[in-house]
Amino acid sequence: MNDMIFLVYNTTHETLKAESLLRDRMIKVRPIIKPVKIKSSCGMALQVKKDTIPVVLEINDNEDFTFIGFFVKGSQHWEKVDVL
């Protein structure tokens, strides 16, 4: 599980489009419910393997998404992480 990372977008539209674009590139993606403490207009996050981060960054740049960030699950809560 620690090789997974969660993607949070601002809107449901962006989340669903990102999911579709990732699947088009044959990347396994799993939509999940995100904690409400992470502020965005969307109640979902996308779970992907950490090694897909370069593809995620490329898609975000190409689509000009309002990306909230990358998160990992800690023992008590989700934590935002810097991937650069």
N, CA, C and O atoms as CSV, one atom per row, in Angstrom:
chain,resi,resn,atom,element,x,y,z
A,1,MET,N,N,0.820,-1.210,0.000
A,1,MET,CA,C,0.000,0.000,0.000
A,1,MET,C,C,0.853,1.259,0.000
A,1,MET,O,O,0.400,2.291,-0.495
A,2,ASN,N,N,2.069,1.217,0.534
A,2,ASN,CA,C,2.879,2.422,0.614
A,2,ASN,C,C,3.486,2.816,-0.727
A,2,ASN,O,O,4.203,3.814,-0.803
A,3,ASP,N,N,3.218,2.055,-1.788
A,3,ASP,CA,C,3.641,2.493,-3.109
A,3,ASP,C,C,2.520,3.243,-3.818
A,3,ASP,O,O,2.615,3.545,-5.008
A,4,MET,N,N,1.446,3.543,-3.068
A,4,MET,CA,C,0.293,4.244,-3.631
A,4,MET,C,C,0.286,5.706,-3.199
A,4,MET,O,O,0.798,6.071,-2.140
A,5,ILE,N,N,-0.313,6.527,-4.057
A,5,ILE,CA,C,-0.463,7.947,-3.759
A,5,ILE,C,C,-1.860,8.350,-4.218
A,5,ILE,O,O,-2.442,7.725,-5.104
A,6,PHE,N,N,-2.381,9.394,-3.606
A,6,PHE,CA,C,-3.737,9.843,-3.904
A,6,PHE,C,C,-3.694,11.219,-4.555
A,6,PHE,O,O,-2.977,12.113,-4.106
A,7,LEU,N,N,-4.474,11.373,-5.619
A,7,LEU,CA,C,-4.551,12.626,-6.361
A,7,LEU,C,C,-5.858,13.317,-6.003
A,7,LEU,O,O,-6.923,12.701,-6.044
A,8,VAL,N,N,-5.777,14.593,-5.653
A,8,VAL,CA,C,-6.990,15.344,-5.325
A,8,VAL,C,C,-7.090,16.541,-6.260
A,8,VAL,O,O,-6.179,17.364,-6.348
A,9,TYR,N,N,-8.215,16.615,-6.953
A,9,TYR,CA,C,-8.515,17.722,-7.865
A,9,TYR,C,C,-9.615,18.572,-7.251
A,9,TYR,O,O,-10.324,18.131,-6.347
A,10,ASN,N,N,-9.749,19.787,-7.748
A,10,ASN,CA,C,-10.731,20.703,-7.169
A,10,ASN,C,C,-12.167,20.327,-7.493
A,10,ASN,O,O,-13.051,20.481,-6.650
A,11,THR,N,N,-12.413,19.839,-8.698
A,11,THR,CA,C,-13.795,19.573,-9.095
A,11,THR,C,C,-13.997,18.110,-9.492
A,11,THR,O,O,-13.044,17.403,-9.817
A,12,THR,N,N,-15.238,17.680,-9.458
A,12,THR,CA,C,-15.583,16.333,-9.892
A,12,THR,C,C,-15.285,16.163,-11.378
A,12,THR,O,O,-14.799,15.114,-11.801
A,13,HIS,N,N,-15.573,17.186,-12.163
A,13,HIS,CA,C,-15.300,17.137,-13.606
A,13,HIS,C,C,-13.819,16.863,-13.868
A,13,HIS,O,O,-13.480,16.007,-14.686
A,14,GLU,N,N,-12.940,17.585,-13.178
A,14,GLU,CA,C,-11.500,17.385,-13.363
A,14,GLU,C,C,-11.072,15.995,-12.895
A,14,GLU,O,O,-10.238,15.356,-13.537
A,15,THR,N,N,-11.628,15.530,-11.797
A,15,THR,CA,C,-11.288,14.211,-11.272
A,15,THR,C,C,-11.671,13.124,-12.267
A,15,THR,O,O,-10.880,12.220,-12.535
A,16,LEU,N,N,-12.874,13.206,-12.811
A,16,LEU,CA,C,-13.334,12.204,-13.769
A,16,LEU,C,C,-12.550,12.268,-15.074
A,16,LEU,O,O,-12.256,11.233,-15.671
A,17,LYS,N,N,-12.210,13.474,-15.521
A,17,LYS,CA,C,-11.423,13.606,-16.744
A,17,LYS,C,C,-10.012,13.062,-16.526
A,17,LYS,O,O,-9.477,12.367,-17.390
A,18,ALA,N,N,-9.406,13.371,-15.378
A,18,ALA,CA,C,-8.074,12.838,-15.074
A,18,ALA,C,C,-8.121,11.307,-15.030
A,18,ALA,O,O,-7.224,10.642,-15.548
A,19,GLU,N,N,-9.156,10.760,-14.418
A,19,GLU,CA,C,-9.300,9.307,-14.371
A,19,GLU,C,C,-9.338,8.728,-15.782
A,19,GLU,O,O,-8.659,7.741,-16.065
A,20,SER,N,N,-10.116,9.326,-16.653
A,20,SER,CA,C,-10.239,8.852,-18.027
A,20,SER,C,C,-8.901,8.946,-18.771
A,20,SER,O,O,-8.517,8.014,-19.477
A,21,LEU,N,N,-8.198,10.062,-18.615
A,21,LEU,CA,C,-6.910,10.247,-19.295
A,21,LEU,C,C,-5.862,9.258,-18.780
A,21,LEU,O,O,-5.045,8.762,-19.557
A,22,LEU,N,N,-5.880,8.973,-17.498
A,22,LEU,CA,C,-4.953,7.993,-16.946
A,22,LEU,C,C,-5.271,6.585,-17.474
A,22,LEU,O,O,-4.366,5.831,-17.833
A,23,ARG,N,N,-6.542,6.247,-17.517
A,23,ARG,CA,C,-6.938,4.938,-18.045
A,23,ARG,C,C,-6.575,4.813,-19.526
A,23,ARG,O,O,-6.174,3.742,-19.983
A,24,ASP,N,N,-6.718,5.926,-20.281
A,24,ASP,CA,C,-6.330,5.915,-21.698
A,24,ASP,C,C,-4.859,5.562,-21.871
A,24,ASP,O,O,-4.462,5.008,-22.895
A,25,ARG,N,N,-4.055,5.887,-20.865
A,25,ARG,CA,C,-2.615,5.570,-20.894
A,25,ARG,C,C,-2.309,4.244,-20.199
A,25,ARG,O,O,-1.161,3.954,-19.862
A,26,MET,N,N,-3.343,3.458,-19.996
A,26,MET,CA,C,-3.218,2.125,-19.406
A,26,MET,C,C,-2.676,2.150,-17.973
A,26,MET,O,O,-2.001,1.213,-17.546
A,27,ILE,N,N,-2.970,3.217,-17.239
A,27,ILE,CA,C,-2.565,3.335,-15.844
A,27,ILE,C,C,-3.732,2.908,-14.969
A,27,ILE,O,O,-4.858,3.377,-15.140
A,28,LYS,N,N,-3.449,2.010,-14.028
A,28,LYS,CA,C,-4.489,1.581,-13.093
A,28,LYS,C,C,-4.795,2.732,-12.153
A,28,LYS,O,O,-3.901,3.294,-11.520
A,29,VAL,N,N,-6.061,3.068,-12.073
A,29,VAL,CA,C,-6.508,4.164,-11.215
A,29,VAL,C,C,-7.774,3.712,-10.507
A,29,VAL,O,O,-8.629,3.045,-11.089
A,30,ARG,N,N,-7.873,4.087,-9.246
A,30,ARG,CA,C,-9.038,3.688,-8.446
A,30,ARG,C,C,-9.643,4.924,-7.790
A,30,ARG,O,O,-8.994,5.560,-6.959
A,31,PRO,N,N,-10.877,5.274,-8.152
A,31,PRO,CA,C,-11.548,6.385,-7.469
A,31,PRO,C,C,-11.932,5.972,-6.049
A,31,PRO,O,O,-12.419,4.863,-5.831
A,32,ILE,N,N,-11.714,6.854,-5.101
A,32,ILE,CA,C,-12.071,6.594,-3.703
A,32,ILE,C,C,-12.667,7.861,-3.100
A,32,ILE,O,O,-12.522,8.950,-3.657
A,33,ILE,N,N,-13.322,7.717,-1.984
A,33,ILE,CA,C,-13.862,8.871,-1.268
A,33,ILE,C,C,-12.733,9.502,-0.467
A,33,ILE,O,O,-12.010,8.809,0.249
A,34,LYS,N,N,-12.582,10.809,-0.589
A,34,LYS,CA,C,-11.519,11.508,0.136
A,34,LYS,C,C,-12.059,12.061,1.456
A,34,LYS,O,O,-13.260,12.297,1.587
A,35,PRO,N,N,-11.185,12.264,2.419
A,35,PRO,CA,C,-11.626,12.864,3.682
A,35,PRO,C,C,-12.138,14.295,3.461
A,35,PRO,O,O,-11.580,15.035,2.651
A,36,VAL,N,N,-13.183,14.676,4.172
A,36,VAL,CA,C,-13.741,16.021,4.014
A,36,VAL,C,C,-12.798,17.102,4.512
A,36,VAL,O,O,-12.956,18.267,4.149
A,37,LYS,N,N,-11.826,16.744,5.330
A,37,LYS,CA,C,-10.864,17.742,5.816
A,37,LYS,C,C,-9.993,18.297,4.698
A,37,LYS,O,O,-9.442,19.390,4.826
A,38,ILE,N,N,-9.865,17.555,3.605
A,38,ILE,CA,C,-9.119,18.050,2.449
A,38,ILE,C,C,-10.097,18.863,1.620
A,38,ILE,O,O,-11.043,18.320,1.049
A,39,LYS,N,N,-9.869,20.143,1.558
A,39,LYS,CA,C,-10.813,21.063,0.934
A,39,LYS,C,C,-10.752,21.019,-0.587
A,39,LYS,O,O,-9.713,21.283,-1.193
A,40,SER,N,N,-11.879,20.683,-1.185
A,40,SER,CA,C,-12.084,20.769,-2.631
A,40,SER,C,C,-13.574,20.624,-2.866
A,40,SER,O,O,-14.320,20.234,-1.968
A,41,SER,N,N,-14.000,20.939,-4.074
A,41,SER,CA,C,-15.417,20.820,-4.422
A,41,SER,C,C,-15.801,19.385,-4.750
A,41,SER,O,O,-16.979,19.083,-4.936
A,42,CYS,N,N,-14.824,18.511,-4.822
A,42,CYS,CA,C,-15.059,17.114,-5.191
A,42,CYS,C,C,-14.900,16.217,-3.973
A,42,CYS,O,O,-14.012,16.440,-3.150
A,43,GLY,N,N,-15.742,15.218,-3.853
A,43,GLY,CA,C,-15.672,14.295,-2.732
A,43,GLY,C,C,-14.830,13.064,-3.009
A,43,GLY,O,O,-14.780,12.140,-2.198
A,44,MET,N,N,-14.159,13.055,-4.177
A,44,MET,CA,C,-13.375,11.882,-4.560
A,44,MET,C,C,-11.897,12.216,-4.659
A,44,MET,O,O,-11.499,13.378,-4.748
A,45,ALA,N,N,-11.100,11.163,-4.641
A,45,ALA,CA,C,-9.673,11.233,-4.950
A,45,ALA,C,C,-9.376,10.053,-5.865
A,45,ALA,O,O,-10.179,9.127,-5.976
A,46,LEU,N,N,-8.226,10.091,-6.517
A,46,LEU,CA,C,-7.807,8.989,-7.369
A,46,LEU,C,C,-6.574,8.336,-6.770
A,46,LEU,O,O,-5.609,9.018,-6.424
A,47,GLN,N,N,-6.604,7.030,-6.649
A,47,GLN,CA,C,-5.472,6.278,-6.120
A,47,GLN,C,C,-4.681,5.700,-7.287
A,47,GLN,O,O,-5.239,5.017,-8.145
A,48,VAL,N,N,-3.377,5.979,-7.314
A,48,VAL,CA,C,-2.484,5.453,-8.346
A,48,VAL,C,C,-1.167,5.040,-7.699
A,48,VAL,O,O,-0.893,5.390,-6.551
A,49,LYS,N,N,-0.365,4.302,-8.434
A,49,LYS,CA,C,0.971,3.961,-7.946
A,49,LYS,C,C,1.871,5.192,-8.047
A,49,LYS,O,O,1.722,6.012,-8.953
A,50,LYS,N,N,2.796,5.306,-7.114
A,50,LYS,CA,C,3.701,6.456,-7.072
A,50,LYS,C,C,4.532,6.588,-8.342
A,50,LYS,O,O,4.895,7.700,-8.725
A,51,ASP,N,N,4.837,5.482,-8.996
A,51,ASP,CA,C,5.676,5.566,-10.193
A,51,ASP,C,C,4.961,6.196,-11.390
A,51,ASP,O,O,5.572,6.384,-12.442
A,52,THR,N,N,3.672,6.524,-11.241
A,52,THR,CA,C,2.933,7.193,-12.320
A,52,THR,C,C,2.955,8.714,-12.178
A,52,THR,O,O,2.366,9.417,-12.999
A,53,ILE,N,N,3.622,9.228,-11.156
A,53,ILE,CA,C,3.633,10.679,-10.903
A,53,ILE,C,C,4.062,11.491,-12.132
A,53,ILE,O,O,3.422,12.503,-12.416
A,54,PRO,N,N,5.108,11.108,-12.877
A,54,PRO,CA,C,5.473,11.900,-14.061
A,54,PRO,C,C,4.336,12.019,-15.078
A,54,PRO,O,O,4.152,13.075,-15.683
A,55,VAL,N,N,3.583,10.952,-15.264
A,55,VAL,CA,C,2.451,10.987,-16.197
A,55,VAL,C,C,1.354,11.895,-15.648
A,55,VAL,O,O,0.751,12.663,-16.397
A,56,VAL,N,N,1.094,11.811,-14.351
A,56,VAL,CA,C,0.085,12.670,-13.718
A,56,VAL,C,C,0.459,14.139,-13.902
A,56,VAL,O,O,-0.391,14.957,-14.256
A,57,LEU,N,N,1.719,14.475,-13.666
A,57,LEU,CA,C,2.161,15.865,-13.811
A,57,LEU,C,C,2.014,16.346,-15.255
A,57,LEU,O,O,1.628,17.490,-15.495
A,58,GLU,N,N,2.320,15.480,-16.204
A,58,GLU,CA,C,2.174,15.832,-17.617
A,58,GLU,C,C,0.705,16.093,-17.970
A,58,GLU,O,O,0.380,17.076,-18.637
A,59,ILE,N,N,-0.165,15.203,-17.514
A,59,ILE,CA,C,-1.598,15.374,-17.779
A,59,ILE,C,C,-2.102,16.663,-17.138
A,59,ILE,O,O,-2.853,17.412,-17.763
A,60,ASN,N,N,-1.699,16.927,-15.903
A,60,ASN,CA,C,-2.145,18.145,-15.220
A,60,ASN,C,C,-1.707,19.394,-15.979
A,60,ASN,O,O,-2.479,20.344,-16.110
A,61,ASP,N,N,-0.468,19.397,-16.480
A,61,ASP,CA,C,0.029,20.543,-17.249
A,61,ASP,C,C,-0.727,20.711,-18.563
A,61,ASP,O,O,-1.106,21.822,-18.934
A,62,ASN,N,N,-0.944,19.591,-19.267
A,62,ASN,CA,C,-1.630,19.645,-20.560
A,62,ASN,C,C,-3.085,20.081,-20.438
A,62,ASN,O,O,-3.608,20.755,-21.326
A,63,GLU,N,N,-3.735,19.703,-19.351
A,63,GLU,CA,C,-5.164,19.980,-19.180
A,63,GLU,C,C,-5.431,21.227,-18.347
A,63,GLU,O,O,-6.572,21.681,-18.266
A,64,ASP,N,N,-4.402,21.783,-17.732
A,64,ASP,CA,C,-4.545,22.974,-16.887
A,64,ASP,C,C,-5.571,22.757,-15.773
A,64,ASP,O,O,-6.409,23.617,-15.502
A,65,PHE,N,N,-5.485,21.585,-15.132
A,65,PHE,CA,C,-6.374,21.254,-14.023
A,65,PHE,C,C,-6.047,22.103,-12.794
A,65,PHE,O,O,-4.915,22.557,-12.624
A,66,THR,N,N,-7.047,22.310,-11.945
A,66,THR,CA,C,-6.841,22.904,-10.628
A,66,THR,C,C,-6.553,21.740,-9.684
A,66,THR,O,O,-7.462,21.168,-9.082
A,67,PHE,N,N,-5.286,21.409,-9.571
A,67,PHE,CA,C,-4.851,20.245,-8.821
A,67,PHE,C,C,-4.579,20.651,-7.381
A,67,PHE,O,O,-3.791,21.562,-7.127
A,68,ILE,N,N,-5.228,19.978,-6.439
A,68,ILE,CA,C,-5.046,20.282,-5.017
A,68,ILE,C,C,-3.728,19.700,-4.523
A,68,ILE,O,O,-3.003,20.352,-3.773
A,69,GLY,N,N,-3.414,18.471,-4.941
A,69,GLY,CA,C,-2.134,17.911,-4.556
A,69,GLY,C,C,-2.100,16.403,-4.471
A,69,GLY,O,O,-3.092,15.711,-4.702
A,70,PHE,N,N,-0.909,15.918,-4.126
A,70,PHE,CA,C,-0.650,14.505,-3.884
A,70,PHE,C,C,-0.750,14.260,-2.386
A,70,PHE,O,O,-0.283,15.065,-1.581
A,71,PHE,N,N,-1.364,13.140,-2.022
A,71,PHE,CA,C,-1.537,12.807,-0.611
A,71,PHE,C,C,-1.157,11.351,-0.384
A,71,PHE,O,O,-1.272,10.516,-1.281
A,72,VAL,N,N,-0.707,11.063,0.823
A,72,VAL,CA,C,-0.486,9.688,1.273
A,72,VAL,C,C,-1.307,9.487,2.531
A,72,VAL,O,O,-1.609,10.437,3.253
A,73,LYS,N,N,-1.666,8.234,2.784
A,73,LYS,CA,C,-2.418,7.912,4.001
A,73,LYS,C,C,-1.436,7.688,5.134
A,73,LYS,O,O,-0.595,6.791,5.073
A,74,GLY,N,N,-1.547,8.507,6.164
A,74,GLY,CA,C,-0.776,8.279,7.377
A,74,GLY,C,C,-1.547,7.345,8.287
A,74,GLY,O,O,-2.607,6.847,7.909
A,75,SER,N,N,-1.038,7.106,9.464
A,75,SER,CA,C,-1.719,6.199,10.385
A,75,SER,C,C,-3.035,6.785,10.888
A,75,SER,O,O,-3.980,6.043,11.158
A,76,GLN,N,N,-3.104,8.112,11.018
A,76,GLN,CA,C,-4.302,8.768,11.534
A,76,GLN,C,C,-5.054,9.595,10.491
A,76,GLN,O,O,-6.269,9.766,10.591
A,77,HIS,N,N,-4.329,10.111,9.485
A,77,HIS,CA,C,-4.969,10.999,8.512
A,77,HIS,C,C,-4.143,11.053,7.225
A,77,HIS,O,O,-3.043,10.505,7.150
A,78,TRP,N,N,-4.688,11.712,6.237
A,78,TRP,CA,C,-3.980,11.893,4.986
A,78,TRP,C,C,-3.003,13.053,5.130
A,78,TRP,O,O,-3.290,14.034,5.816
A,79,GLU,N,N,-1.853,12.937,4.483
A,79,GLU,CA,C,-0.847,14.000,4.535
A,79,GLU,C,C,-0.499,14.414,3.117
A,79,GLU,O,O,-0.272,13.570,2.250
A,80,LYS,N,N,-0.460,15.718,2.886
A,80,LYS,CA,C,-0.059,16.241,1.568
A,80,LYS,C,C,1.439,16.091,1.440
A,80,LYS,O,O,2.181,16.350,2.388
A,81,VAL,N,N,1.889,15.667,0.257
A,81,VAL,CA,C,3.313,15.474,0.034
A,81,VAL,C,C,3.769,16.262,-1.187
A,81,VAL,O,O,3.017,16.474,-2.139
A,82,ASP,N,N,5.022,16.686,-1.126
A,82,ASP,CA,C,5.651,17.384,-2.242
A,82,ASP,C,C,6.398,16.337,-3.061
A,82,ASP,O,O,7.224,15.602,-2.520
A,83,VAL,N,N,6.120,16.263,-4.334
A,83,VAL,CA,C,6.757,15.228,-5.151
A,83,VAL,C,C,7.886,15.766,-6.015
A,83,VAL,O,O,8.547,14.995,-6.710
A,84,LEU,N,N,8.116,17.053,-5.988
A,84,LEU,CA,C,9.174,17.623,-6.835
A,84,LEU,C,C,10.524,17.542,-6.187
A,84,LEU,O,O,11.516,17.978,-6.770
